[in-house]
Amino acid sequence: MALAKLQTFALVGIDAVGVEAEVDVAATGLPQVVLVGLADSTVKESTHRVERAIINSGYRKPVSRVVVNLAPADLRKDAASFDLPIALGLLAATQQLPVDALAGVAAVGELALNGATRSVRGALSMAMSARRLGARRLLVPSANAFEAAVVEDLDVYPVGSLAEAVGVLVGAIDIDPASVNLERLFESPQSSGPDFAEVRGQELAKRALVVAASGRHNVLMLGSPGTGKTMLAKRLSTILPPLSIEESLETTRIFSSVGMTSPEQPLKTQRPFRSPHHTSSEAGLVGGGSNPEPGEVSLAHHGVLFLDEFPEFARRTLEVLRQPLEDGHVTITRARGKMTFPADFLMVAAMNPCPCGYLTDPKRACRCTPMQIDRYLSKVSGPLLDRIDIHLEVPAIDWEELRGHTAGRDSQSMRQEVQRAQSIQKQRFQGETIRTNGRMSGRQIREHCQLDKTAESILKQAVEELGLSIRAHDRVLRVARTIADLAGCASIETIHLAEAIQYRRLDRKVWK
């Protein structure tokens, strides 16, 4: 009998923390398996799975007292990914596997009763942690192999069963480490989804979405039912620049932590588009739980978050969007500490102008009173509106536009405009922590958003007449800077500022 040690990992949020699985088998004592190390019920149940997996794989189970320690003891463990390392430790401690074979090895995986491996969450983060901690080899379930294999300088071995894992460790089975061709993954077309050319009319709305995509400005679309708000929102991600490898890894880690990756697509190569229902809770939107997990705002990281029927969300739920909209991340605080998830997304919201929806429709009469309209619009608070850069009216289209044969602007041409504007911003913010105009700080606004006297006068008039807050004032300047970039102008001109001011639709009463 011996003491065996093996490196494994616990998933905390989207990060993987190193855990050492220690297995000690006593020479004497009553047959009993004791699992210590702040394990929850999911991990404690692993002793039964591991025992049957060992027997059904053709190995003998220990007939003495076994102590399994998952260190550090103050870190909560709550996943079935410890099955495989515990089983390998037991085999090594009972001399059915050489202890030396575990040197430099890390392992994760859930075991079925017949010894087969099942996929785990967070394989990408675990592979990153394995490389950081100096592991040379990582054993993972076959379903997770390609996801973990994107991490360089680490040999990732896909194993389909406990017996296969033992065979790899002792050299009885010749399995090549999994490999992924990152360049080939990113060679796929930018998008095979819907195209803006399918949207009839709404060329002014398309222009506003080009501005939004270019500077990463949040958008609120206001219009009657059936004007195309949802169609426009679903196509916004098709004009965003392709994900970089760094952005892809960040996004994939989030999806992996909640088990939303697949062997066929180990990395997220397309920008995510998330559209939660308006009945979503606060925890569903920003994340939460006793052991916090990412919510929709984090799943939309580097992509688009679409909130349809905006006022129908609970007001308290909407208010939790303030921090991620402002900071690009969300912090969840619990008794055991706090956890921060990335949430740098482009938000697009859509709403009707009134309860019946037809206030701005030229062909249908609105039956709502001003008091009903006020009550409806007040469901979205002023501080939240302040954090939305562009308020966009989406009008009903006429018959000629609806049945016309001339196609409007398509996603490809719009994406080219966005990429040109973002290349200008990349040069502007070289060496800075931000990449787009939508994230400019007060100092950067003063530096990059200088106005001439005419434009200064127009902005002053807008602030006074519309009652713009300091935050709204800054957002107007950010949008104007993006419009100037789209025009290829080094300075903000009057026409650019005027267009940016027109995008503050909800700073004045809708029925005026």
N, C-alpha and C positions, 0 to 999 in steps of 0.2 A: 504494500500500500504506500501511497506517496501523496505529495501535495502538488497540484497542477495549477498553473495560472494562464489566463488567456485574456487578450485585449478585446473589448467590445464597446458598445456605445449606447447612451441613453439620449433620446430625442427631447430637447427642451425648447419648445416653440419650433423654430425652424433650424436651430443649431444642434449639433451632435456633441455631446460631452463624453469624454473618455471614461469608461468604466472597466475596472479589472475584475474579471470573474475568477475567484479562487475556489478550488474544490479540494477538500481534504477528506480522505476516507480513513477512518480509524481501523486499527487492526482488530479491535474487540468492540463489543457494544451491541445493543439491540439494533436490528435493522430499522433505520429511520433516516429520513432526509430532512435536514433542517436548512431552511433558506433564510438568510439574514441580509440586511442592507437596505432597509426602507423600501421593500417591495410591496406593490399593491396586489390585489386579488388576481389580476391577470398574470403577473409574474409568479405568484405563489402556485397557481394552477399548473405552471410549467413542469413542476416535479412529476406530476402524473403523466403529462405528454411525453416528457423525456424518458421516463421509465419504460413506457410501452414502445417508444420509438427505438430505444436501445435493444430491447428484446426482439422486436419484429425485424430489426436489421441484422439479426444473427449474433449479437454480442450478449454477454452475460451482465445481469444487473448486480450492483453491490449488495452484499449480504451483511454489511456492517453499518455502523453509524456514519452518515455522510453530512458534512457541513458545507454549504455553498454560500460564499460571501460575495456580495456585489458591492465593491468599494468605488467611490467614497460612500460611507454609510449615511451621510446627511442629504444625499441626492435621491429624490423620489424616482423610482423606476416603475413604469406603468405600461409596458408593451411586451408583446410575445417574442420580440426579436432576440431575447436572451436564450431561447431554447437551444439553438445550435451551439453557442459557446459553452453552455452548461453541459450539454451532452458530450462535447469533445473533451472538456475538463474531466468529466467522470471517467471516460474511457482512458484518459492519460493517468488519472489517479489510481485506477485499478489495473494499470500496466497492460491494457489492451491496445494502447497507442503510446509510442515513445514520447516521453515528456519533452525531449529535445525537439521534436517535430513541431511544437507549438511556439518555438522561439521566432520572434519577428512576425507572428501571425495575428491577424485580427479576424473576427468572424461575427456575422449577424444572420439571423434567420429564424423563422418560426418552423416548428416541426409538426407534421401530421403524425397520427398514431402508427402509420406504417413506415415512418422514417423519412418520408418525402418532405422537401422544403417548400415553404410558402412565402410569398413576397412580404416585405416589410415596408413601412413608411420611412422616408428620410434617407434613402440609400445614398443619394448624392452628398448630403451633408456628412454622413458617416464616412464616406470615402475621403472627403476633404479632411476630416478630423484624423482619420487613419494616417494619411500622409503627413499631417502636421505633427503627429505623435511619434513618427518614425517607423511605422509598420512597413514591412516590405511586401507582404502579401495580405490580401483581403478576400475572405470567402463569403460569398453572398448567394442567396437563392438565384436560380437561373433567370427568373423574371425580372430581377433587379440589376443584372450584370451590365447591360449596356448603359444604364443610367449612371452606375458607379464608375464605369470605365472611361468616362469623359475626363476624369481626374488623371493628370499626367504623373509620371514617376511613381506609379503604384501598380502592382500586378493584381488585377481583379480576376478571381476564378469563379466562374458560375458552377454551382453545385446543385444537383437535383435531388439529392438525398443525403442522409447522414453517412451512409456507406461510401458514397462518392466523395464526400468531404474527407473521410479518413483515407481513402485511396489517393487523393491528391496530396495529402500531408506526408504519407509514407512513400510516395513515388510509384505506387502500384497502378495508378491510372494516369495516362498522359493527356492532360487537358491544357490547351493553350489559353493564356490569359485573354479575357475579352478585350476587344478593341473597337473604337468608334472613329470614323473618319469625319471630323468636325467640318472640314471644308465641304464635303459632299452634302452634309446635312443642311448647310446654309446656302447650297446652290439651288435649292428649290425656288420656284417663283414666289414673288412677294406675297401674292394672295390669289387664291383660286375661288374666292367667295364672291359676294355681290359687288356690283360696280355702280358708281354714281351715274353712269350713263343710263341706268334703268330708272332713274328718278326724273319724272317729267316736270319741266319747269323748275322753279325754285333756284334759279341761278344766283340770286342774291344770297340765299341761304347757303349755297355751296361756297360762295365767296367767303362768307363769315366762317365756315368750317375750315377753309384753307388757312385763314388767319389763326383760328384756334389751334389747328394742328401744327402750324409753323412755330408758334411761341409757347405751346403747351398751356393755352388759356382755357379755363373751364367755361362751359356754355350752358345757358338755360334757354330752351326753345319754347316759345309761347304761340299757340295757334289752335284753331278749331279742330275737332276730330276729323281725321281723313285728309289732312293737308300734307302728310308725308313726314312728320316729325320722326317717327320710328324708323322709317326707311333711311332717312338721312343719318340718324345716329348709328344704325347698324353698319353703315359703310364708312364711318369715320376712320376705323382702324386700317382700312385699305389704303389710305393716303399718308399714313405715318411711315417714317423711314424704317428700314429693316432693323430687327434687333441685332445689336452687336453681340459677340460671344460673351462678354462680361454681363450684359443685360440679360442674356439668355440663361446664364448660370444662376443669376439672382432670382429670376422668375421661376426657373425649374425647381430651385430649392424650396420655394413656397408651395408649389403644387405637390412636390414630393412629400412634404411634411404632412399633408392631409390625404395622401394616397391617391392623387389624381394624375399620375403619370402612367405610361404604358410601355411595354417592351418595344412596340413598333415605333414609338416616338420618344426616345430617351431624353431629348432636350426640347424645350419650347423654342421653336424657330419663328413662330408667328406671334405678333403682339396679342395678348389676351383681350377678350371682350367679355365683360361680365354684366349681366342684367338681372339683378335680384328683384323679386316680387315686392310690391309695396307693403306686404304683410310681414316682411323680414323684421326680426328683432334687432336690438342694439348689438347683441353678441354676434348675430349672423352677419351684420354689416361690417363692424370694425374688429370682430374677434372677441374671444372670451372663453369662459369655462373655468372649472376649478384648476385644470392644467391648461392655460390659455392656448388656443389655436388661432391661426390667422382667419380673418373674415373676408368678406367680398372686397373690401378696399385694398387688402394686401394681395388677393388673387388677381386684382386688376393692375398690379405693379408693372410699370412700363407699358401699360395698355390703356384701355378705355373702360370706364365704369358708367353704365347707362342706367339712369333712374327714371323710369317711365311713371306717369301719373304722380309727379313729384309731391303735390300737396296731400296725396292719399297716404303717404308714409306718416307714421306717428311723429309728431313734432319733436318729441324727446329723442327719437331715433335719428332724425335729421340733424339735430344739434351736435351729435357726436362726430359729425363730419368736419366740424370746425378745425380740429387739430390736424388731421391728415391733409386737408385742403391747404392749410397754411404752411405746415412743416414738412410734408412728404413722408411722414411716418406716423404710426399710432402707438401709444403706450398704454398697456393694460396693467393695472395695479391690483394685486391680490395680497392676502395676508402674508404669504410666503415671499413676497417681493414683487417686482415689476418686470415686465417684459416688453420689448420694443420690436414692432414688426415694420418692415418697409411698406410704404403706401404712396409711391410717387406715380399717380395716375392722372389721366385726363378725364375729368367728369363731364358728362353730358346729361342734362336733365330735360324732361319734357313735361309740359303742363297745359291744361286748357286755360283760357283767360277768365273763365267764370264757372260756376257749378254746372250749368247746362251745356257749356262749351261753345256757344255761338255768339258771344259778344262781339267778336271782330269779323264774323262771317257776313259778307254783304248780301247773301241770299236767304239767310234764315234769321228769324227774329229771336232776340234774347229776351227771356222772361224774368231774368234775375234783377233784383233791386240793387242799388248801390251798396246797401248794407250787406246783402248776401255776397256781393262780389268782394267787398272789403274783408268780410269774415273768411272767405275762401282763400284770398291771396295772403292773408295774415298767417295762414298755416306755415308759410315759409318766412322765417324771421328776417328782420333787417340785417343783423350781423352775418347770417348765412348768405344772403343776397350780396352783401359786400364782398364776399369771398369768391363770387362768380364774376369773371371778367366780362363776359359777353352775354347780353340779354337779347335774344334774337326772335323777331316776329316771323312766323312762318304762315303766310296768307294762303287762302284758298286759290287754286289755279283756275284759269278760265278754260273754255272749251277748246280754243285754238292750241293752247299749250298741251292740253290733255291728249288731243288727237293728232297733234302735229307729227310730221315725219322727220323733222330735224332733231337729231339726238343732242342732248346737252353735253356739258363737260363730263369727261370720264375720269375714273380714278387715276389712271396713269398720268395724264396731263396735270391733274391737281397734285399728285405726289411729287412730280418734278418741281413744281413751284415750292412745295414745302421743303424739299431737300435743298434747293438753292438758298432759301431763307435760313434754314438751319445751319448751312455751311458758313454763312456770314456770322451767325451767332457763335458758332464754334470758335471762329477766329477771335471774335470780340471777347469771349470769356476764357480764352486760353490761360491756363494756370489758376483759374477760379474753380470753386466747388460746384458751381451751377453750369448748365449747358444751354438753357433757353431763356428768353426774355420773361416768361411767366414766373420765374423764380428770382427775379432781380430784387436785391435788398434796397433799402432807402439810399444808401451810399451809391450803389450802382445806378439807380434811377437818376440821381443828380448828375452823375458822370456821363451817362449815355443818352439822356432824354432832355437835352437842352432845347429850349423853344425861342423863336424870335418874338418880337414885340406883338405882332399880329396874332400869332398862335397863343401867346401868353394871355392876351385880352380875351380871346375866345374861350380859353380854359377857365378863366376867372368868371366869365359870365355863366358858363355851364355849372360850375361849382355853386354859384349863388342861386341860380334859378332852380336847379335840380336838387339842391341841398346835399351834394355829394360829401360823404365822409372823407377823412384823410386816406383811409384804405381804398375807397372807390376812386379817389383822385389819383392815387398811385397806380391803380389798375388801368385807368384810362391811359396813362402815360406808357405803361408796359405794352398795351395793345397798339398804341400809336407807333411805338418803336418797331413792333413786328410788321405793321402795315408798311412802314418806311423800308424795312428790310425786303419785303416782297417786291417793292418798287425799285429796289437797288439804290436807294438814296442814303447818303451818309448821315443826313440830318432829318429831323422830323419837320415836315412842312405842314402848312395849314390844312391842306386837304386830307392828310393822314390823321391829324388830330380830330378833324370834323367827323371822319368815319368812325373813329374810336368812340367819340361821344355818342354817336347814334346807336351804339351797341349797349347803351345804358337804359334800355326800354323800361324796365321796372322801377327806375328811380322817379318816374312820374306816373300818375294814375292812368290805368289802362284805358278807361273810357273817354279820356280827353283826346 
